[in-house]
Amino acid sequence: MLEVRRHGAMVTLAGEVDLSTSGLLRAELALACSSGDGDVVVDFTALTFIGSSGLHVLIETASSLGQRRLVLLGGGWGAYVVNLLDLTLKFPNIVVDR
């Protein structure tokens, strides 16, 4: 189960992002991206799991942002996986901020 709250360009996640919930994440991030021209921020603090489909959504989002940044807050499981896969090196506009 995934709970998503969005306020402008900030998206807060609680629960799990997997194949069944990645569409919700994609939709909310698309709205966040269209809400301005600054950073898009995703709060991972209450995220307990992110699977490959969720990571794919993050990569798609970062790729669509151009020079804008996708800032991932809160550390935890999500940040661990992003760092493990070196996504911040492959996609310089993905930033993990603990």
C-alpha positions in Angstrom: 0.0 0.0 0.0 1.3 3.5 -0.8 0.1 6.8 0.5 1.0 9.8 -1.5 0.6 13.5 -0.5 1.6 16.2 -2.9 1.9 19.9 -2.2 3.2 21.8 -5.2 6.5 20.3 -6.2 6.8 18.2 -3.0 5.6 14.6 -2.9 5.6 12.7 0.4 5.5 8.9 0.2 4.5 6.4 2.9 4.5 2.7 2.5 5.6 0.7 -0.5 6.2 1.6 -4.2 5.9 -1.6 -6.3 4.4 -2.6 -9.6 0.8 -2.0 -8.4 1.5 1.5 -7.0 4.1 2.9 -9.4 1.4 4.3 -11.6 0.2 6.5 -8.7 3.7 7.7 -8.1 4.2 8.5 -11.8 1.0 10.5 -11.9 1.8 12.5 -8.7 5.4 13.2 -9.9 4.0 14.4 -13.2 1.8 16.9 -11.4 4.7 17.9 -9.2 6.9 18.5 -12.2 4.3 20.7 -13.9 3.8 22.8 -10.7 6.8 25.0 -11.3 10.3 25.3 -12.7 12.4 24.5 -9.5 13.4 21.3 -7.8 11.0 18.4 -7.5 11.2 17.0 -4.0 10.3 13.5 -2.9 10.2 12.8 0.9 11.2 9.2 1.5 11.1 9.4 5.3 8.1 7.0 5.6 8.9 4.9 2.6 9.4 1.2 3.5 10.1 -0.3 0.1 10.8 0.8 -3.5 11.0 -1.8 -6.2 12.4 -1.6 -9.7 9.1 -0.2 -11.1 9.3 2.7 -8.6 13.0 3.3 -9.4 12.1 3.4 -13.1 9.5 6.1 -12.3 12.3 8.1 -10.5 14.6 7.7 -13.5 11.9 8.8 -16.0 11.1 11.8 -13.8 14.8 12.8 -13.5 15.3 12.4 -17.2 12.3 14.6 -18.0 13.4 17.4 -15.7 16.4 18.5 -17.8 18.5 20.8 -15.6 16.0 20.7 -12.7 16.8 18.4 -9.8 14.9 15.5 -8.3 15.7 15.8 -4.6 15.1 12.7 -2.5 14.7 13.5 1.2 14.8 11.3 4.3 17.3 8.6 3.7 16.0 5.2 4.7 15.2 2.3 2.3 14.7 4.5 -0.8 17.9 6.4 -0.4 19.8 3.1 0.3 18.6 1.6 -3.0 19.2 4.8 -5.0 22.8 4.9 -3.6 23.4 1.2 -4.0 22.6 1.4 -7.7 24.6 4.6 -8.1 21.7 6.4 -9.6 23.1 9.8 -8.4 26.2 9.2 -10.5 24.3 8.0 -13.6 21.7 10.8 -13.3 23.5 13.9 -11.8 20.2 15.7 -11.3 19.1 13.1 -8.7 20.2 14.3 -5.3 19.9 12.4 -2.0 19.5 14.7 0.9 19.3 13.1 4.4 
